[in-house]
Amino acid sequence: MRNFNRDTAQWQELDRDHNVHPFSDPDALGKQGVRIITRAEGSYIWDSEGHKILDGMAGLWCMNVGYGRKELIEAAHEQMKQLPFYNSFFKTSHPPQIELSRLLSEITPKGINHFFFSGSGSEANDTNIRLVRHYWDIMGKPEKQTIISRHNAYHGSTLAATSLGGMEGMHNMGGKGSSLLPGFEHIGQPFWYLEGGDMTPEAFGLKRAQELEEKILKIGADKVAAFIGEPIQGAGGVIVPPSTYWPEIQRICKKYNILLIADEVICGFGRTGNWFGSDTFGIKPDFITMAKGMSSGYIPISAVGIRDEIFEVLNSGGEINHGYTYSGHPVACAVAIANINYIKDHNLVEKVRTESGPYLHAGLQNLMENHPIVGEIRGRGMMAGIQLVKDRATRTTFSGDEDAGTICRDYCFKNDLIMRAVGQSMIISPPLTISKSEMDELFDKAKICLDATAKDLRLM
Ligand SMILES: *Cc1c(COP(=O)(O)O)cnc(C)c1O
């Protein structure tokens, strides 16, 4: 153990004095005191009070192979000794970056064989925006600039990624939408449970996809560069679009000559039971964004994957004036290679599709049967959302003081389970390596927390 031996109260005090946390109210958090996580192994994390906590969120959707894997740790160690850094700007490259792009071309959807590396999902999406506009400029259509996204989409937190995403709270920070970049438009999300009303999911999926066509016609197809979407919305609440949605989006993009970007930052690397969510939903993207599970969060790395036909155009367009110091960082590439090999060697993608994913969803469905406040279980593979509702028959959600999500999340904390609350949904996204007995523990703990929440809301 390194020289980090303070007690919890000291950590909390120092944290309050010096640490500004992402997506947190600093004053409220300082008063409450943060939880200090000190170590992890497999599917569990430990806090400074010695609690062993089941990590139902895989860190932040990223720990696909679980914690403590020596293959990834040793890959980083070896690469640091051999070549800890070199850039890929000066007509140079290095073996880990080359090997990683080769491996990615094997596992990404057919036709995606070119990769541009960065350090985070946000930077990769910034890269998408720049490359998409560069593409249309080379094609002689520089007015094709606007990128269409969806309300409640998450594409990252840089200024461009925030503008691209559809998170209202983020848009309003710094002055009610006025601080955003121009050139981004949003359409409705395919969230049937809360927004579908009396329509069937299929009719609603079609309707939400056709909002893209309406938007394109309103702006003018000659001004629209691309559409971006997560195959399954993650941070928005694990929202699985109805089966009619993606085929219609695909048709509209093709009809109006609009590029399609699949943001695979969460869905990629096995989470939905295929290497990429595009495979699960039959999407044929021109660009894909990957990060998180790419290195299972052991080290920051991300990439943009580019379709062959698109790259051919970029290849003919002169210099690409874009890049980051850490584009293709050798240590990060070495860890990503070890991560992909770990997923392959342990057959994790197939296991998610045929064993662990079905087990997770069967267990959650079982939990839902007759539970008064669970309205639906959504998701695919190792990704699930539990929709909390006040009235199952009418799909009426909680409102005002009845913040079921926060109440349930607090019970999860007390019961040593990490589940995240997104509005009135509880989110589960465990390591792909989670065992059946660990999932049983997750179901038992989730039931305790749901029961306690229902009792607090006097619905049980
Ligand atoms: C997390 C996430 C991002 C942003 O990734 P960062 O590494 O946090 O910048 C982008 N898109 C999706 C779908 C994400 O879930």
The ligand as an SDF file (V2000), in Angstrom:
LIG
                    3D

 15 15  0  0  0  0  0  0  0  0999 V2000
  -19.4680    8.2680  -21.6870 C   0  0  0  0  0  0  0  0  0  0  0  0
  -19.9610    8.5650  -23.0280 C   0  0  0  0  0  0  0  0  0  0  0  0
  -19.3360    9.5230  -23.8470 C   0  0  0  0  0  0  0  0  0  0  0  0
  -18.2260   10.4070  -23.3470 C   0  0  0  0  0  0  0  0  0  0  0  0
  -17.0780    9.7090  -23.0220 O   0  0  0  0  0  0  0  0  0  0  0  0
  -15.9740   10.4290  -22.0820 P   0  0  0  0  0  0  0  0  0  0  0  0
  -14.8500    9.4450  -22.0910 O   0  0  0  0  0  0  0  0  0  0  0  0
  -16.6120   10.6120  -20.7440 O   0  0  0  0  0  0  0  0  0  0  0  0
  -15.6200   11.7090  -22.7210 O   0  0  0  0  0  0  0  0  0  0  0  0
  -19.7920    9.6920  -25.1330 C   0  0  0  0  0  0  0  0  0  0  0  0
  -20.8130    8.9610  -25.6070 N   0  0  0  0  0  0  0  0  0  0  0  0
  -21.4500    8.0340  -24.8410 C   0  0  0  0  0  0  0  0  0  0  0  0
  -22.5550    7.2460  -25.4430 C   0  0  0  0  0  0  0  0  0  0  0  0
  -21.0570    7.8220  -23.5280 C   0  0  0  0  0  0  0  0  0  0  0  0
  -21.7020    6.9460  -22.7780 O   0  0  0  0  0  0  0  0  0  0  0  0
  1  2  1  0
  2  3  1  0
  2 14  2  0
  3  4  1  0
  3 10  2  0
  4  5  1  0
  5  6  1  0
  6  7  2  0
  6  8  1  0
  6  9  1  0
 10 11  1  0
 11 12  2  0
 12 13  1  0
 12 14  1  0
 14 15  1  0
M  END
$$$$
